[in-house]
Amino acid sequence: MTETHATMTSASGATKSPARGSDLIYWSVAAALAVAGMLITDSYVQHVLILCFLWCMVAAAWDLTLGYAGIFNYAQIALFAAGAYATAMLTLKLGVPPLAAITAATAITALLGLAIALPCLRLQGEYVALFTFSVHLAMPPLIQLAKGWGTGGTMGLLGVPPIKIFGVTLGPMNKIGWYYLALAAAAVSVYVIYFIVLRSRTGRAFVALRDSANFARSLGINEFKYRLLAFTLSALITGFAGALYAHYTSVVTPKILGNEFILLAIVMLAIGGIGRFPGAVLGAFVVTILNELLRDAGTYRLLILGILVVLTLLLLPQGLASLKDRLLRPSGKRKTRNTGE
Amino acid sequence: MEQFFAVLFGGIAQAAVYSIIAVGLSLVYGTARTLNFAYGGLYTTGAYISWVLTVGYLGLPLWLAVLLLIPILFFIGVAIERFMLRPLRRGKNWKVTAMMVTLGLAFVLDNANLILFGAVAKPMPAFIDGTVSIFGVAVSAYRLAVLIIALLIVAALELFLNRTRFGWAVRAVAQDIQGARQVGIDVNRIFSFTFGLSVVLTGCAGLLLSPIFLISPQGGWEPFLKAFVIVVLGGLGSTRGAVAAAFFLGLVEAAVVYELGASWTMPVWLVTLLLVLMIRPQGLLGRGQTEAAG
């Protein structure tokens, strides 16, 4: 291992790694949300925010692979579903206590991530995309075929038991409890991704490999090892989010793998902007709330979300996170949008 | 045994159509270096448009519908390239954004089709009924016709790519964009053209397969994935390779359906994809140029 700090200055390019002082801002925002939790009494608003927190984890973990490590990973929702299914099957079929099941489900998803990453990370970019997306597409039929092992088939699994910590039962009705659990899980996960991993030498290696793989390799960065690490870590956090989601909603069905969830995740990254903190996290909030507001649109909701992806990518290719830069230096707009030839 | 041959023949006929889809996919991936996730959605859209033109609403005869369908599809493809992909191409990290935009488009098409035509699959009548006897085995006449049409289309493409100046330009761009630009080829025009051509190919494949599979809003994902496995196995830019790979995989699929049942199709294709990628890890190309292109 002879990688140097030179990698970062030369190759990190557009990536804005969070500045040192932003730790304080980050935890202030988290604390503000914690305080807000005490003030919000409407259970629907609480529910939407819980979903926002869980989605933050999914979006941030995806941003780690797709945005920072430059791995074309489209198995994100498949991994989320794996976490949800693992914990549901462990608690319902084997009677494992929820906390142990969530831990196990997180580990299982990380291993699954490793198993997906091992064959495909040696491939060139687009093949990774195709392979991971085909994992996503193959999952619903596999769940159906593995019905005998307790996946519940198309019906899914109902009645995933609530979590019990310190004598408190976190059932679907205990919104306050879930609010703090989800907030804590999201705050820690997002912090680990953006403030610990991506600021470390490992994180700089991810970015260096994304921006200039040959140059990074020539500096002695082990491409395969680092990409494997990024993928596995991302899978771990995604599995954790999936397991929490399963216990929160108490239902796990193959609907997770349907159009809606993957579309939501894509919109989050598209709107937020990939590889730019806090883009993905911001996107998770905006899109989850937007999705709830669009409930009345019925079948048109997914169409609207799809159109939104296309329009944001065309009009604001770097997402919401780039708005700040644009507003700060309006003259430098050359870089952000190219109007073709 | 009789039944096995019928399944086998069905597999071959479908494989021929998959090879058309695969050639279109590999043309776009080869020239514009874009993986088009909306390709399956465009397949379905092509089938729906032909349904609207014929039995659905307008009641046109099939030949007229095909004559209308081809320019419509070509125009759609050119428009996607011109207005959705070209603006992204110069941006940073454009491969990810291009992939996201086509995935977004795929969901737009899926849901638009769902809203317009409903979740119930639409039947499309075959233009030939009955069976034909080959070596004493009765096979569906429609499947035989599909096989012949698909092979003719692939042969025409082969001729176009190898015998015409424009076809040479397409191949030149596929080999080396910079070099093609230097010898005066309008690269953007080639991108638009191949994109349009690929949409025509996938849409026509949708039309050909719709009497066999029916038309449903999400029915395009499976052909898309299959086409990519074929491209990976057959080698990029090689129409003959695509045909050979398509036939091999079509036979595998027929055997799987016969032995295990249709629900195993997707998992088996996934395993095939995995194996193919393990055997040819750098993808079909093995030219290691992606870095320069990105």
Chai-1 contact restraints between the chains, C-beta under 6 A:
chainA,res_idxA,chainB,res_idxB,connection_type,confidence,min_distance_angstrom,max_distance_angstrom,comment,restraint_id
A,A14,B,K92,contact,1.0,0.0,6.0,A-B,restraint_1
A,P119,B,L274,contact,1.0,0.0,6.0,A-B,restraint_2
A,R122,B,P281,contact,1.0,0.0,6.0,A-B,restraint_3
A,L123,B,L277,contact,1.0,0.0,6.0,A-B,restraint_4
A,L123,B,P281,contact,1.0,0.0,6.0,A-B,restraint_5
A,Q124,B,G283,contact,1.0,0.0,6.0,A-B,restraint_6
A,Q124,B,T290,contact,1.0,0.0,6.0,A-B,restraint_7
A,E126,B,L35,contact,1.0,0.0,6.0,A-B,restraint_8
A,Y127,B,G283,contact,1.0,0.0,6.0,A-B,restraint_9
A,A129,B,L35,contact,1.0,0.0,6.0,A-B,restraint_10
A,A129,B,M99,contact,1.0,0.0,6.0,A-B,restraint_11
A,L130,B,F228,contact,1.0,0.0,6.0,A-B,restraint_12
A,S134,B,L225,contact,1.0,0.0,6.0,A-B,restraint_13
A,S134,B,L270,contact,1.0,0.0,6.0,A-B,restraint_14
A,S134,B,L273,contact,1.0,0.0,6.0,A-B,restraint_15
A,L137,B,W221,contact,1.0,0.0,6.0,A-B,restraint_16
A,A138,B,M266,contact,1.0,0.0,6.0,A-B,restraint_17
A,A138,B,P267,contact,1.0,0.0,6.0,A-B,restraint_18
A,A138,B,L270,contact,1.0,0.0,6.0,A-B,restraint_19
A,P141,B,S263,contact,1.0,0.0,6.0,A-B,restraint_20
A,P141,B,M266,contact,1.0,0.0,6.0,A-B,restraint_21
A,L142,B,P267,contact,1.0,0.0,6.0,A-B,restraint_22
A,N214,B,E291,contact,1.0,0.0,6.0,A-B,restraint_23
A,L263,B,F107,contact,1.0,0.0,6.0,A-B,restraint_24
A,I266,B,L103,contact,1.0,0.0,6.0,A-B,restraint_25
A,A270,B,M100,contact,1.0,0.0,6.0,A-B,restraint_26
A,T299,B,I115,contact,1.0,0.0,6.0,A-B,restraint_27
A,L302,B,N111,contact,1.0,0.0,6.0,A-B,restraint_28
A,L303,B,N111,contact,1.0,0.0,6.0,A-B,restraint_29
A,L303,B,A112,contact,1.0,0.0,6.0,A-B,restraint_30
A,G306,B,G104,contact,1.0,0.0,6.0,A-B,restraint_31
A,G306,B,F107,contact,1.0,0.0,6.0,A-B,restraint_32
A,G306,B,V108,contact,1.0,0.0,6.0,A-B,restraint_33
A,G306,B,N111,contact,1.0,0.0,6.0,A-B,restraint_34
A,I307,B,V108,contact,1.0,0.0,6.0,A-B,restraint_35
A,V309,B,G104,contact,1.0,0.0,6.0,A-B,restraint_36
A,V310,B,V101,contact,1.0,0.0,6.0,A-B,restraint_37
A,V310,B,G104,contact,1.0,0.0,6.0,A-B,restraint_38
A,V310,B,L105,contact,1.0,0.0,6.0,A-B,restraint_39
A,L313,B,T97,contact,1.0,0.0,6.0,A-B,restraint_40
A,L313,B,M100,contact,1.0,0.0,6.0,A-B,restraint_41
A,L313,B,V101,contact,1.0,0.0,6.0,A-B,restraint_42
A,P317,B,G91,contact,1.0,0.0,6.0,A-B,restraint_43
A,P317,B,T97,contact,1.0,0.0,6.0,A-B,restraint_44
A,N338,B,R90,contact,1.0,0.0,6.0,A-B,restraint_45
A,G340,B,R86,contact,1.0,0.0,6.0,A-B,restraint_46
A,G340,B,P87,contact,1.0,0.0,6.0,A-B,restraint_47
